[in-house]
Amino acid sequence: MNKYFFGVDVGTQGARIVLVDQQGKLIASDARKFDLDERFREEQSPDLWWQDCREMMADLISSLPAHINKSDILALSVTSTSGTVIPLDKDLKPLHDAIMYSDPRSVEQGKRCKEIASKYVKDGYTGFNASSGISKMLWFVETYPEKAEQISLWIHASDYIVGKFSGNYHTTDYTNVLKSAYDLEKLEWPAFVTQEIGLKPSWLQEVVPSGTVVGKLDVDLAATWGIPRIDVVVGMTDGCATQMASGAVRPGTWNTTIGTTLVIKGVTKNNVVDPLGRLYSHRHPEGYWMPGGASNTGADWISLDFAENLQELNVEAEKLIPTGLLAWPLKQEGERYPIMAPQARAFFPENASRAALFTSGLEGVAFIERLAYEIIEDLSGEKVEAVYSAGGGSNSDVWLKIRASVMNVPIFKCKEASGAFGAAIMAASNTYYASLIEAASAMTQIEKEVQPDTTLLAAYEEQYLAFKQKLSDLNYL
């Protein structure tokens, strides 16, 4: 008999909800764009998020196929943006709109939080900036001192939706608190958060492993929707939820998502500490670590410069690899990972055809990806055994072949790698299954497996070393 799980994803501009079964089969889904004003990158109404989520839940449940027994729905969980925070009053109502991760107004507070944390944190995360939750909390307290007196609790974006579902606003998870300065090594709020940054201890949530059940569905909601009081599982940040959906949840497995940018997340047995701050590590619910980083090099150059005749270009690329050419299709000034080079600029081979420029660009991104994984292996002492791939960049078969051959590891393309699907896996991880690893193994589906092409390995090794030498010559590496 099938069991079912809801995954809710509250993004920057809209929300999506999925219902999946214990094998990961999609049963139903809905998505909605928020009715936002021009302030949406700085502040948004969390009640607007909840209104749309509540309406979508009602619509989804009422339109379920007749063969779906509603009593077999077991749990739900929520994912949302990392670094977005909300102050609540004594009645656990928003005292102010959600302060979005993309709000730049807390840049000065971010610098101060980083300086303070660097004094006290030896091996943990100290990369606080304007996008960090702790910086926004400090900014709010200093900007609105009269409202600060009324704060009862600081929560994160997914916590608000979890609270509306269950009534529990006081509990959050490992992933949400990384940028709020929680110590993921000692599993405690460090003293500097209250003693030097100035937050009150009563404002800080209880922190539990991702996947923990934190309540039951509100009685009235359950009655209105005609479903049981299902388990409500603590929320998670969107990047980590996408990693869960990709299947990269056990040590040695990694997820590369190539969209506008290239984002790498994986699982190691030990905490990965990067003294240069390129990487940061989330805490895995089973005690492992989930390091990751984001590059400015992604697939935006394709949509901007090669969108025309893209299918034909992919066919031509298959005939051209390996090109032996050096390209780095960086569309903006500066890189942050795997190298920190604010002066970095793109480079392309001269006098190359359009197809050769395109193909060498694919290879250049693969070289950046390999360099990123080499740094991870150097810092962790652990081996990258497989890469699970998601994002629009995974839709090109020739690019998957290039990447697998450049890195000399198998690449698995995920069938469904969305934040909402990752939230559904989290919902099942400790309600139906015994662990996250067990849930992900059962619920994720591999659409395609791409092995390294042995005829390309030697040529790509030589081309990659030349690429690294070019970066060194330019003083980027």
Long-range contacts (C-beta under 8 A, 24 or more apart in sequence): 1-72, 2-72, 3-72, 3-73, 3-74, 3-428, 3-432, 4-68, 4-72, 4-73, 4-74, 5-73, 5-74, 5-75, 5-76, 5-77, 5-424, 5-425, 5-427, 5-428, 5-431, 5-432, 6-57, 6-73, 6-75, 6-76, 6-77, 6-230, 6-423, 6-424, 6-427, 7-76, 7-77, 7-78, 7-79, 7-241, 7-419, 7-420, 7-421, 7-422, 7-423, 7-424, 7-425, 7-426, 7-427, 8-53, 8-76, 8-77, 8-78, 8-79, 8-161, 8-420, 8-423, 9-78, 9-79, 9-80, 9-238, 9-241, 9-418, 9-419, 9-420, 9-423, 10-49, 10-53, 10-78, 10-79, 10-80, 10-81, 10-157, 10-158, 10-161, 11-80, 11-81, 11-238, 11-419, 12-40, 12-41, 12-81, 12-100, 12-102, 13-40, 14-52, 15-49, 15-52, 15-53, 15-56, 16-418, 16-419, 16-420, 17-53, 17-56, 17-57, 17-60, 17-420, 18-418, 18-420, 18-421, 18-424, 19-60, 19-64, 19-73, 19-424, 20-421, 20-424, 20-443, 22-428, 22-432, 22-433, 22-442, 22-443, 23-442, 23-443, 24-416, 24-421, 24-425, 24-442, 24-443, 24-444, 24-445, 26-416, 26-421, 27-64, 27-65, 27-68, 28-60, 28-63, 28-64, 29-60, 29-420, 30-56, 30-59, 30-60, 31-56, 32-56, 40-100, 41-100, 41-102, 41-103, 42-99, 42-100, 42-102, 42-103, 42-104, 42-105, 43-96, 43-97, 43-98, 43-99, 43-100, 43-103, 44-97, 44-98, 44-100, 45-94, 45-97, 45-98, 46-86, 46-94, 46-97, 46-98, 46-157, 46-160, 46-161, 47-94, 49-98, 49-157, 49-160, 49-161, 50-160, 50-161, 50-164, 53-161, 53-164, 54-164, 54-221, 57-225, 58-224, 58-225, 61-225, 61-226, 61-227, 62-225, 70-226, 70-227, 70-228, 71-227, 71-228, 73-227, 73-228, 73-230, 74-230, 74-231, 74-427, 74-428, 74-431, 74-432, 75-213, 75-230, 75-231, 75-232, 75-233, 75-427, 75-428, 75-431, 75-432, 76-165, 76-217, 76-230, 76-231, 76-232, 76-233, 76-423, 76-424, 76-427, 77-162, 77-211, 77-232, 77-233, 77-234, 77-235, 77-236, 77-423, 77-424, 77-426, 77-427, 78-158, 78-161, 78-162, 78-165, 78-235, 78-236, 78-423, 79-158, 79-235, 79-236, 79-237, 79-238, 79-240, 79-241, 79-419, 79-420, 79-422, 79-423, 79-426, 80-156, 80-157, 80-158, 80-161, 80-235, 80-237, 80-238, 81-157, 81-237, 81-238, 82-133, 82-175, 82-176, 82-178, 82-179, 82-237, 82-238, 82-239, 83-131, 83-132, 83-133, 83-136, 83-179, 84-133, 84-156, 84-157, 85-133, 85-136, 85-137, 85-154, 85-155, 85-156, 85-157, 85-180, 86-154, 86-155, 86-156, 86-157, 86-159, 86-160, 87-137, 87-140, 87-147, 87-151, 87-153, 87-154, 88-151, 88-152, 88-153, 88-154, 88-155, 88-169, 89-150, 89-151, 89-152, 90-150, 90-152, 92-152, 92-153, 92-163, 92-169, 94-160, 95-147, 95-150, 95-151, 96-140, 96-144, 96-147, 98-157, 98-160, 99-136, 99-139, 99-140, 101-131, 101-133, 102-131, 103-130, 103-136, 104-130, 105-130, 105-139, 105-143, 106-130, 106-132, 106-135, 106-136, 106-138, 106-139, 107-135, 109-135, 109-136, 109-138, 109-139, 109-142, 110-135, 112-138, 112-197, 113-138, 113-181, 113-197, 116-192, 116-196, 116-197, 117-181, 117-192, 119-192, 120-190, 120-191, 120-192, 121-183, 121-190, 123-185, 123-271, 123-273, 124-183, 124-184, 124-185, 124-271, 124-273, 125-178, 125-179, 125-184, 125-280, 125-281, 126-277, 127-277, 127-280, 128-179, 128-181, 131-179, 132-179, 132-180, 132-181, 133-176, 133-177, 133-179, 133-180, 134-179, 134-180, 134-181, 134-193, 134-197, 134-199, 137-180, 137-197, 137-199, 137-203, 138-197, 138-198, 138-199, 141-198, 141-199, 151-200, 151-203, 152-202, 152-203, 153-202, 153-203, 153-205, 154-180, 154-199, 154-203, 154-204, 154-205, 155-205, 156-180, 156-235, 157-235, 158-235, 158-236, 158-237, 159-205, 159-235, 161-235, 162-214, 162-215, 162-232, 162-234, 162-235, 164-218, 165-215, 165-217, 165-218, 165-221, 165-232, 166-214, 166-215, 166-216, 166-217, 166-218, 166-232, 167-215, 167-218, 168-214, 168-215, 168-232, 169-205, 170-205, 170-206, 171-205, 171-206, 171-207, 171-208, 171-212, 171-214, 171-234, 172-205, 172-206, 172-207, 172-208, 172-234, 172-235, 173-207, 173-208, 173-209, 173-210, 173-211, 173-212, 173-234, 173-235, 173-236, 174-207, 174-208, 174-209, 174-210, 174-282, 174-283, 174-284, 174-285, 175-210, 175-236, 175-237, 175-240, 175-282, 175-283, 176-235, 176-236, 176-237, 177-205, 177-207, 178-237, 178-280, 178-282, 178-283, 182-207, 184-271, 184-281, 184-282, 184-283, 185-271, 208-234, 209-283, 209-285, 209-286, 210-234, 210-236, 210-240, 210-285, 210-426, 210-436, 211-285, 211-426, 211-429, 211-430, 211-436, 212-285, 212-430, 213-430, 213-431, 231-427, 231-431, 233-426, 233-427, 233-429, 233-430, 233-431, 235-423, 236-422, 236-423, 236-426, 237-282, 238-419, 239-263, 239-265, 239-292, 240-265, 240-282, 240-290, 240-422, 241-419, 241-420, 241-421, 241-422, 241-423, 241-426, 242-390, 242-417, 242-418, 242-419, 242-422, 243-290, 243-292, 243-422, 244-422, 244-425, 244-426, 244-436, 244-440, 245-390, 245-414, 245-416, 245-417, 245-418, 245-419, 245-421, 245-422, 245-425, 245-444, 246-388, 246-389, 246-390, 246-414, 246-417, 246-444, 247-388, 247-412, 247-414, 247-440, 247-441, 247-444, 247-446, 248-386, 248-387, 248-388, 249-284, 249-436, 249-437, 249-440, 249-441, 250-437, 251-288, 251-382, 252-382, 252-383, 252-384, 252-385, 252-386, 253-385, 253-386, 253-387, 253-388, 254-373, 254-376, 254-384, 254-386, 254-387, 254-388, 255-387, 255-388, 255-389, 255-390, 255-417, 256-369, 256-387, 256-388, 256-389, 256-390, 256-391, 256-403, 257-389, 257-390, 257-391, 257-417, 258-298, 258-299, 258-365, 258-389, 258-390, 258-391, 258-392, 258-393, 258-394, 259-298, 259-299, 259-391, 259-392, 259-393, 260-298, 260-299, 260-300, 261-294, 261-295, 261-296, 261-297, 261-298, 261-300, 262-294, 262-295, 262-297, 262-298, 262-365, 262-368, 262-369, 262-372, 262-393, 263-292, 263-293, 263-294, 263-295, 263-391, 264-292, 264-293, 264-294, 264-295, 264-337, 264-369, 264-372, 264-373, 264-376, 265-290, 265-291, 265-292, 266-290, 266-291, 266-292, 266-376, 266-384, 268-376, 268-380, 268-382, 269-382, 270-380, 270-381, 270-382, 272-376, 272-379, 272-380, 273-379, 274-375, 274-379, 276-340, 277-340, 278-336, 278-337, 278-338, 278-339, 278-340, 278-375, 279-337, 279-375, 279-376, 279-379, 284-436, 285-429, 285-435, 285-436, 286-435, 286-436, 286-437, 291-376, 291-379, 291-380, 293-336, 293-337, 293-338, 293-372, 294-336, 294-337, 295-335, 295-336, 295-337, 295-338, 295-368, 295-372, 296-330, 296-331, 296-332, 296-334, 296-335, 296-336, 297-328, 297-329, 297-330, 297-335, 297-364, 297-365, 297-368, 298-365, 298-393, 299-365, 299-391, 299-392, 299-393, 300-331, 301-329, 301-330, 301-331, 301-346, 301-361, 302-358, 302-361, 304-331, 306-354, 306-358, 306-361, 313-354, 313-355, 313-358, 313-359, 314-396, 314-397, 314-398, 314-399, 316-355, 316-358, 316-359, 317-355, 317-358, 317-359, 317-362, 317-398, 317-399, 318-398, 318-401, 320-355, 320-356, 320-359, 321-359, 321-363, 321-398, 321-401, 321-402, 321-456, 322-363, 322-456, 322-459, 322-460, 322-463, 323-356, 323-359, 323-360, 323-363, 323-463, 324-459, 324-463, 325-349, 325-352, 325-356, 325-359, 325-360, 325-363, 326-360, 326-364, 326-463, 326-466, 326-467, 326-470, 327-357, 327-360, 327-361, 327-363, 327-364, 328-364, 328-367, 328-368, 328-467, 328-471, 329-361, 329-364, 329-365, 335-476, 337-372, 338-368, 338-371, 338-372, 338-374, 338-375, 339-371, 339-471, 339-476, 339-477, 341-475, 341-476, 341-477, 343-475, 343-476, 344-474, 344-476, 347-470, 347-474, 362-396, 362-398, 362-399, 362-402, 363-402, 363-406, 363-460, 363-463, 364-467, 365-393, 365-399, 365-403, 366-399, 366-402, 366-403, 366-406, 366-407, 367-406, 367-463, 367-464, 367-467, 367-468, 369-403, 369-406, 369-407, 370-406, 370-407, 370-464, 371-468, 373-407, 384-409, 385-409, 386-410, 386-411, 386-412, 387-411, 387-412, 388-412, 388-413, 388-414, 388-417, 389-413, 389-414, 390-414, 390-417, 391-417, 397-448, 397-450, 400-448, 400-450, 401-450, 401-453, 401-456, 402-456, 402-460, 403-450, 404-450, 404-451, 404-452, 404-453, 405-452, 405-453, 405-456, 405-457, 405-460, 406-460, 406-464, 407-452, 408-452, 408-457, 409-452, 410-449, 410-450, 410-451, 410-452, 411-449, 411-450, 412-446, 412-448, 412-449, 412-450, 413-446, 413-447, 413-448, 413-449, 413-450, 414-444, 414-445, 414-446, 414-447, 415-444, 415-445, 415-446, 415-447, 416-444, 416-445
